[in-house]
Amino acid sequence: MGLVLENFRLSLAGRRLLALDRPIAPGEILSVMGASGSGKSTLFDAIAGFLDPAFTATGRVLLNDRDITNARPEERRVGLLFQDALMLPHLSVGENLLFGLVPSVAGRAARRAAAEAMLAKVGLAGLFARDPATLSGGQAARVALARTLLAEPQALLLDEAFSRLDTALRQSVRGLVFDLVRERAIPAILVTHDRADAEAAGGAIVDLDAQDTGAEGAVTGSLREGAPGDTTPGSQARVTGAPATEALPGKPPAASRGAAG
């Protein structure tokens, strides 16, 4: 069970960029570090099903014993949490949550109750009717987390999820995210430039800048911005649409993610 990268390789124009061969157990948080353009977000693209055709992925991605290597993004049950909350501004906080809630929760009252309960879980009880524009950065980050969890992901990818928060908020939101990942036994991968984030995650740390280290999970190559054949921006956080960025079951993202590192 959990998320498994099995003999997983990414390459560009016949050149191997990175190699990972490791499991991420339920509730474990694997941290991935590296410079901008090192391949962190390209790895996420491959896991979530958005890999640019310029890249080649080999090996398998398994999630709870399902082979999702070639599955459509909306079939993978992989949640994505970004540094931006990506809420729809014309909807209230609660309506944004309802947009992400799995369809198996049926009926207006039941869906409202599920959203209210999740708001309480992340410390935002009573904010269902709030305008997203009135939220603080920390509150917006918690709403994004709540929406992601309501989609019931079987794995979670955290793409620089805390980078826009100040130090105090970063610690509190990070702690909340990690606690809920462990409580719900969700295998997770964290991409970050901040070693404090990686250390707080408490799991293994993979350095994508390492080459031929021989360590388990170490990367044997690195993707740099401007590599041959890479014609897309390399440093911006990428989005798949809002709020369907969590790759909700049955709700394909509104837009494809561009390539970045």
ZICORJO-V486953 format. One record per residue. N is the residue number from 1. RES is the residue in one letter. PSI is psi in whole degrees, -180 to 180 (* if undefined). OMEGA is omega in whole degrees, -180 to 180 (NA if undefined). NEAR is the number of other ideal C-beta (glycine too) atoms within 12 Angstrom. Layout:
n: {N,N}
res: {RES,RES}
psi: {PSI,PSI}
omega: {OMEGA,OMEGA}
near: {NEAR,NEAR}
This chain:
n: {1,2,3,4,5,6,7,8,9,10,11,12,13,14,15,16,17,18,19,20,21,22,23,24,25,26,27,28,29,30,31,32,33,34,35,36,37,38,39,40,41,42,43,44,45,46,47,48,49,50,51,52,53,54,55,56,57,58,59,60,61,62,63,64,65,66,67,68,69,70,71,72,73,74,75,76,77,78,79,80,81,82,83,84,85,86,87,88,89,90,91,92,93,94,95,96,97,98,99,100,101,102,103,104,105,106,107,108,109,110,111,112,113,114,115,116,117,118,119,120,121,122,123,124,125,126,127,128,129,130,131,132,133,134,135,136,137,138,139,140,141,142,143,144,145,146,147,148,149,150,151,152,153,154,155,156,157,158,159,160,161,162,163,164,165,166,167,168,169,170,171,172,173,174,175,176,177,178,179,180,181,182,183,184,185,186,187,188,189,190,191,192,193,194,195,196,197,198,199,200,201,202,203,204,205,206,207,208,209,210,211,212,213,214,215,216,217,218,219,220,221,222,223,224,225,226,227,228,229,230,231,232,233,234,235,236,237,238,239,240,241,242,243,244,245,246,247,248,249,250,251,252,253,254,255,256,257,258,259,260,261}
res: {M,G,L,V,L,E,N,F,R,L,S,L,A,G,R,R,L,L,A,L,D,R,P,I,A,P,G,E,I,L,S,V,M,G,A,S,G,S,G,K,S,T,L,F,D,A,I,A,G,F,L,D,P,A,F,T,A,T,G,R,V,L,L,N,D,R,D,I,T,N,A,R,P,E,E,R,R,V,G,L,L,F,Q,D,A,L,M,L,P,H,L,S,V,G,E,N,L,L,F,G,L,V,P,S,V,A,G,R,A,A,R,R,A,A,A,E,A,M,L,A,K,V,G,L,A,G,L,F,A,R,D,P,A,T,L,S,G,G,Q,A,A,R,V,A,L,A,R,T,L,L,A,E,P,Q,A,L,L,L,D,E,A,F,S,R,L,D,T,A,L,R,Q,S,V,R,G,L,V,F,D,L,V,R,E,R,A,I,P,A,I,L,V,T,H,D,R,A,D,A,E,A,A,G,G,A,I,V,D,L,D,A,Q,D,T,G,A,E,G,A,V,T,G,S,L,R,E,G,A,P,G,D,T,T,P,G,S,Q,A,R,V,T,G,A,P,A,T,E,A,L,P,G,K,P,P,A,A,S,R,G,A,A,G}
psi: {168,-166,131,126,106,110,47,128,140,136,160,122,40,-2,125,133,-46,158,130,137,87,154,153,112,159,127,-6,146,109,127,137,122,159,161,161,132,4,-7,4,-52,-28,-38,-45,-40,-44,-42,-40,-12,20,22,131,138,-17,-22,154,130,134,168,-165,152,118,139,113,48,9,134,109,14,-42,14,154,150,-44,-11,-9,-25,40,121,147,129,121,178,-22,142,-29,48,151,118,-22,-1,153,171,-50,-38,-34,-39,-42,-33,-32,-11,138,143,-14,-20,106,151,138,-46,-43,-39,-40,-42,-40,-42,-43,-42,-39,-37,-42,-38,-35,14,25,36,138,2,17,-43,0,147,127,-28,-19,-1,147,170,-42,-40,-43,-40,-38,-37,-43,-41,-45,-45,-41,-45,-32,-21,-5,56,148,-11,156,131,121,103,92,41,-20,5,-23,7,147,173,-48,-47,-38,-45,-42,-45,-42,-44,-41,-47,-49,-40,-43,-33,-44,-42,-39,3,49,123,136,151,129,124,128,153,-8,114,-28,-38,-48,-42,-37,-29,-30,6,-167,154,125,129,110,-8,-13,145,126,44,-22,-6,150,130,-5,150,137,-1,174,145,122,150,139,11,154,130,-8,103,12,160,149,-11,-7,145,140,148,156,8,164,137,21,19,-16,7,56,144,126,1,87,146,153,-22,153,147,138,168,142,176,*}
omega: {-177,180,-178,169,-172,-180,-171,-179,172,179,179,179,177,-180,-179,-177,-179,-179,178,180,-175,174,169,-174,175,-179,178,178,176,180,179,-178,179,180,174,-178,-177,176,-176,-177,175,175,178,178,-178,-179,-176,177,-178,-174,177,-179,178,-179,176,176,174,-173,-176,171,-178,178,-177,177,173,174,-178,-175,-176,-179,174,-178,-176,178,-171,-176,178,179,179,179,-174,178,175,-178,175,177,175,-171,-178,177,175,176,-178,179,174,178,180,179,-179,-176,180,-178,180,173,-171,177,-176,-177,-179,-180,177,-180,179,179,179,-180,180,175,178,-178,-178,175,-178,-180,177,-177,-177,-174,-176,173,-180,-178,-178,-177,171,179,179,178,179,178,179,176,179,177,-180,-180,179,-178,178,176,179,179,176,172,-176,176,-177,-174,-178,-169,-175,-167,-178,180,176,-170,-177,179,-179,-178,-177,180,178,178,179,-180,-177,179,-178,175,-180,-180,-177,177,179,173,-174,172,179,171,-177,170,-172,-178,177,175,-177,-180,179,180,173,180,178,178,178,179,-178,176,-179,179,175,180,-178,-180,179,178,180,-178,-177,177,-180,178,180,174,180,177,-179,179,-180,-175,-176,-177,-172,-170,-175,173,-174,-177,-180,-175,-178,-4,-177,179,179,-179,-175,177,177,-179,-179,180,-175,-178,179,177,176,-179,177,-179,NA}
near: {19,30,42,31,37,24,17,35,28,42,27,33,16,13,22,25,40,42,33,42,24,30,28,41,22,24,25,28,40,39,37,45,35,36,22,28,28,33,47,45,48,47,42,48,38,41,47,46,31,37,32,29,15,24,32,22,35,24,26,25,44,29,36,24,16,21,16,29,25,17,24,19,37,30,22,38,35,46,49,49,51,39,31,27,38,36,35,27,18,12,25,25,38,36,27,41,46,33,34,45,37,30,20,15,22,13,13,14,12,17,25,23,21,31,37,26,22,38,34,19,24,33,23,34,19,13,29,28,19,25,21,35,17,15,24,23,23,29,31,36,40,42,46,48,47,45,46,47,37,39,41,27,40,35,46,49,50,47,45,37,45,41,28,22,30,15,15,14,23,27,20,25,39,37,27,32,41,34,24,31,40,22,14,25,22,38,37,46,49,42,45,38,30,26,15,20,34,30,19,27,36,21,30,26,32,39,28,39,27,26,19,14,16,11,18,17,29,26,38,28,27,34,41,26,24,17,26,15,20,26,16,27,19,27,21,21,32,36,32,35,26,28,41,32,46,49,43,38,26,21,26,23,31,21,16,22,34,24,36,33,43}
